[in-house]
């Protein structure tokens, strides 16, 4: 269906004449638009997003999480006297009814944010310094979430990083094989089955009380941190849909997954998919510079475990979606999700091969 962004903009407390709207960023889940309004002769930009309510089934709870988290961070920034706090945390724009979201005639949920100027995101870091900044930003985000007042945050996607549950989903998808695709993914199915024991390690540590459940981002891709155009500093963590109770090791693991290799997430030439050890050192230093003060010793020692586990998990999710007919992740070509899966599994192989060197860099 065509999107009437001019109508959507009128539902929120933004003012001025509608000028233009265009798709912005290439996320897998939600639809994002850059909307420009004429305010007193000046073009002012805003971000509008259509929330995928098939993935996030309770958008009001999701937006309750986001308003609590962003309000808490802003209060901390202002209390600390940080310059430009509105560039360092997302600003949710309320509707004219003072809600954090609106619904269009088709039943779609929409939200709006102030556009952060003078900063951009990158799909992969172009330097170790950028990787350091992204890691520091996510570590700082976790540190700011310590002590969030009020009840626990809503679980926006149940069992999102629950690897044992996800593995059962994989087994079900493989058994049903509704689209006859299992024969196309034999090596990937074998690799996953061989390494599935990795999924039990961190849940086991939680059960033993050795690592705690904290508030985490749960989608720590490189392009979810905005970097200042002038200083290169990581100034704002974005895409807060999956902020909820989780493990710090899942966040660090997903960060490692998306920073340690310069190849694209859907690279078809697997010879290009290799771990960059100096990049690992950069994200380790950046992350611990911000988060090292509150992590316990077991969390720190299992950071590489988190990297392997999360990379294997994301590869499995791509494989599940491939087997199920590509209903979750957006695809641009046939076999796209299988290509993504292959990249993740190649990264796991590379991580396993580099384990000794990783441990040395941790010390």
C-alpha positions in Angstrom: 0.0 0.0 0.0 1.2 3.5 -0.7 2.2 5.4 2.4 0.7 8.9 3.1 3.5 10.4 5.1 1.8 13.8 5.0 -1.2 12.4 6.8 1.0 10.5 9.3 3.0 13.7 10.1 -0.2 15.5 11.0 -0.9 13.0 13.8 2.3 14.1 15.7 3.2 17.2 17.5 5.4 18.6 14.6 4.6 21.8 12.9 5.2 23.2 9.4 4.2 22.4 5.8 5.0 19.0 4.4 7.9 19.2 1.9 9.0 15.6 1.1 9.5 12.1 2.4 11.8 9.3 1.3 12.9 5.9 2.6 15.8 6.1 5.0 18.2 3.4 6.1 17.9 -0.3 5.1 16.7 -2.1 8.2 15.5 -5.7 8.1 12.3 -5.2 10.1 10.7 -1.7 10.2 10.1 0.8 7.5 11.9 4.1 8.1 11.4 7.5 6.3 13.1 10.8 6.4 10.3 13.5 6.4 11.1 17.1 5.8 8.8 20.0 6.9 9.0 23.7 6.1 9.2 25.5 9.4 9.4 29.3 9.0 11.2 29.0 5.7 13.7 26.4 7.0 13.7 22.7 6.1 13.5 20.6 9.3 14.0 16.8 9.2 12.3 14.1 11.2 12.4 10.3 11.3 9.1 8.4 10.9 8.9 4.7 11.3 6.2 2.1 10.6 6.6 -0.5 13.4 6.4 -4.1 12.1 3.6 -5.3 14.3 4.0 -8.8 12.9 7.4 -9.0 14.5 6.7 -6.7 17.5 3.3 -7.9 18.4 2.6 -5.4 21.2 3.7 -2.0 19.9 2.3 0.0 22.9 4.5 -2.0 25.3 7.5 -1.6 23.0 7.0 2.2 23.0 6.6 2.2 26.7 10.0 0.6 27.0 11.5 3.2 24.6 10.0 6.2 26.3 11.2 4.9 29.7 14.7 4.2 28.5 15.2 7.4 26.5 13.8 9.5 29.4 16.1 7.8 31.9 19.2 8.4 29.7 18.3 12.0 29.0 17.9 12.7 32.7 21.3 11.2 33.4 22.9 13.2 30.7 21.3 16.4 31.9 22.3 15.7 35.5 25.9 15.2 34.4 25.9 18.4 32.5 26.6 16.7 29.2 26.6 19.0 26.2 23.9 18.5 23.5 21.9 15.8 25.3 19.4 15.8 22.5 22.0 14.5 20.1 23.0 11.7 22.5 19.7 10.0 23.0 16.6 9.5 20.8 13.8 12.0 21.3 10.3 10.4 20.9 7.8 12.9 19.5 4.3 12.5 21.0 1.1 12.5 19.0 -1.4 15.3 19.3 -3.2 13.0 21.8 0.1 12.8 23.9 0.8 9.1 22.9 4.1 7.8 21.8 2.6 6.2 18.7 -0.3 6.5 16.3 -2.2 4.0 14.1 -3.1 4.6 10.5 -6.3 3.5 8.7 -4.6 0.2 7.8 -3.9 -0.7 11.4 -0.2 0.1 11.2 1.6 1.6 14.1 3.8 4.7 13.6 6.3 6.6 15.7 8.4 9.8 15.2 11.8 10.9 16.3 13.8 14.1 16.2 16.4 13.8 13.4 19.9 13.9 14.8 22.0 16.1 12.5 25.8 16.0 12.0 26.1 12.2 12.6 25.8 9.1 10.5 25.8 5.3 10.8 28.0 2.8 9.0 27.1 -0.8 8.2 30.7 -1.9 8.9 33.5 0.1 10.7 36.0 1.6 8.3 38.7 1.7 11.0 39.6 0.3 14.4 38.9 3.7 15.9 35.3 3.5 14.6 35.0 0.0 16.1 36.3 1.3 19.4 33.7 4.1 19.4 30.8 1.8 18.6 31.9 -0.6 21.3 32.3 2.2 23.8 28.8 3.6 23.0 27.1 0.2 23.6 29.1 -0.3 26.8 28.0 3.1 28.0 24.4 2.4 27.0 24.5 -0.7 29.2 26.1 1.2 32.1 23.4 3.8 31.9 20.7 1.1 32.1 22.0 0.0 35.5 19.5 1.1 38.1 16.6 1.9 35.7 13.8 2.6 38.1 10.3 1.0 37.9 9.1 -2.4 36.9 11.0 -4.7 34.5 11.0 -3.7 30.9 8.5 -5.5 28.6 9.9 -8.5 26.6 9.2 -7.1 23.1 10.1 -10.4 21.4 9.8 -13.4 23.7 12.8 -15.7 23.8 14.6 -13.4 21.3 18.1 -14.6 22.3 17.0 -17.8 23.9 19.2 -20.1 21.8 17.9 -23.5 23.1 14.4 -22.4 22.2 15.5 -21.1 18.8 17.3 -24.4 18.2 14.0 -26.2 18.8 12.5 -23.9 16.2 15.2 -24.9 13.8 14.5 -28.6 14.4 10.8 -28.0 13.8 11.5 -26.1 10.5 13.9 -28.7 9.4 11.5 -31.5 10.1 8.5 -29.9 8.3 10.7 -28.5 5.4 7.6 -26.9 4.0 9.3 -25.4 1.0 11.7 -28.3 0.2 14.7 -26.2 0.9 16.6 -28.5 3.3 18.4 -30.2 0.5 19.9 -26.8 -0.5 21.4 -26.3 3.0 23.0 -29.6 3.9 26.5 -28.4 5.0 24.9 -25.5 7.0 22.5 -27.9 8.8 25.4 -30.2 9.6 27.6 -27.4 11.0 24.8 -26.1 13.2 24.0 -29.5 14.6 27.6 -30.1 15.3 28.1 -26.9 17.3 24.7 -26.6 18.9 26.1 -27.4 22.4 27.4 -23.8 22.4 23.9 -22.6 23.0 23.7 -24.1 26.5 26.8 -22.5 27.9 25.6 -19.0 28.9 22.1 -20.1 30.1 23.9 -22.6 32.3 25.9 -19.8 33.9 22.8 -17.9 34.5 21.2 -20.9 36.3 24.3 -21.2 38.5 24.1 -17.5 39.4 27.4 -16.7 37.9 26.2 -14.1 35.4 23.1 -11.8 36.0 20.3 -10.8 33.7 20.6 -7.1 33.0 18.9 -4.5 30.7 20.6 -4.8 27.3 20.2 -3.5 23.8 20.0 -7.0 22.1 20.7 -5.7 18.6 24.2 -4.3 18.8 24.9 -4.0 15.1 27.5 -1.4 14.0 24.8 0.7 12.3 22.9 1.1 15.5 25.4 3.7 16.8 25.5 7.2 15.3 29.0 8.6 14.9 29.6 12.3 15.0 30.7 13.6 11.6 33.4 16.0 13.0 34.8 14.1 16.0 34.0 10.5 15.0 32.7 9.9 18.5 29.9 7.4 19.0 27.2 9.8 20.3 23.8 8.0 20.2 22.6 4.4 20.3 19.5 3.9 18.2 17.0 1.2 17.2 15.8 0.5 20.7 13.0 -1.9 19.8 14.7 -4.9 21.5 15.9 -3.1 24.7 14.7 -5.5 27.4 16.1 -7.9 30.0 19.1 -9.8 28.6 22.8 -10.8 29.0 25.7 -8.4 28.4 27.5 -11.3 26.7 24.8 -11.4 24.0 25.3 -7.7 23.4 29.1 -8.0 23.2 28.7 -11.1 21.1 26.5 -9.4 18.5 28.8 -6.5 18.5 31.8 -8.8 17.7 29.7 -10.5 15.0 29.2 -7.2 13.1 32.6 -5.6 13.6 35.2 -8.3 13.3 34.9 -8.8 9.5 34.8 -6.2 6.8 32.8 -8.5 4.4 29.1 -7.7 3.9 26.5 -9.7 5.9 25.4 -11.3 2.6 28.8 -11.8 1.0 28.7 -14.7 -1.4 32.5 -15.1 -1.7 33.3 -16.7 1.6 37.0 -16.3 1.1 36.5 -12.7 2.1 34.9 -13.7 5.4 37.7 -13.7 8.0 38.2 -12.3 11.6 40.3 -9.2 12.0 42.2 -9.7 15.3 43.2 -6.0 15.7 39.5 -5.2 15.4 38.7 -7.6 18.2 41.3 -5.8 20.4 39.6 -2.4 19.5 36.1 -3.5 20.5 37.3 -5.2 23.6 39.1 -2.0 24.8 36.1 0.2 23.8 33.5 -2.0 25.4 35.4 -2.5 28.7 36.3 1.2 28.9 32.6 1.9 29.4 31.2 -1.3 30.9 34.2 -2.7 32.8 33.1 -1.0 36.0 29.9 -3.0 36.5 30.6 -6.4 34.7 31.6 -9.3 37.0 34.6 -11.5 36.3 32.6 -14.3 34.8 31.0 -11.9 32.3 34.4 -10.6 31.2 36.0 -14.0 30.9 33.1 -15.3 28.7 33.1 -12.4 26.2 34.5 -14.6 23.4 31.9 -17.2 24.2 29.2 -14.6 23.6 30.8 -13.8 20.2 30.7 -17.4 19.0 27.3 -18.1 20.5 25.6 -15.0 19.0 27.2 -15.5 15.6 26.0 -19.1 15.5 22.5 -18.0 16.7 22.1 -15.3 14.1 23.2 -17.7 11.4 20.7 -20.2 12.7 17.9 -17.5 12.5 18.8 -16.8 8.9 18.7 -20.6 8.2 15.3 -20.9 9.9 13.9 -18.1 7.8 15.3 -19.7 4.7 13.7 -23.0 5.5 10.4 -21.3 6.4 10.1 -19.3 3.1 11.7 -16.0 4.0 8.9 -14.5 6.1 11.0 -12.7 8.7 14.0 -10.9 7.2 13.6 -8.8 4.1 15.3 -10.4 1.1 16.5 -8.9 -2.2 17.2 -12.1 -4.1 16.6 -15.9 -4.0 18.8 -17.7 -1.5 19.5 -14.4 0.3 18.9 -15.8 3.8 21.0 -18.8 3.0 23.9 -16.6 1.9 23.6 -14.6 5.1 23.6 -17.9 7.1 26.8 -19.0 5.3 28.6 -15.8 6.2 27.7 -16.2 9.9 28.8 -19.8 10.1 32.1 -19.0 8.3 32.7 -16.4 11.0 32.1 -19.0 13.7 34.7 -21.2 12.1 37.1 -18.3 12.1 36.4 -17.4 15.7 37.0 -21.0 16.8 40.4 -21.0 14.9 41.4 -17.8 16.6 40.4 -18.7 20.2 43.9 -18.9 21.6 44.8 -15.5 20.2 41.6 -14.0 21.5 42.3 -15.2 25.0 45.8 -13.7 24.8 44.4 -10.3 23.9 42.0 -10.4 26.8 44.7 -10.7 29.3 
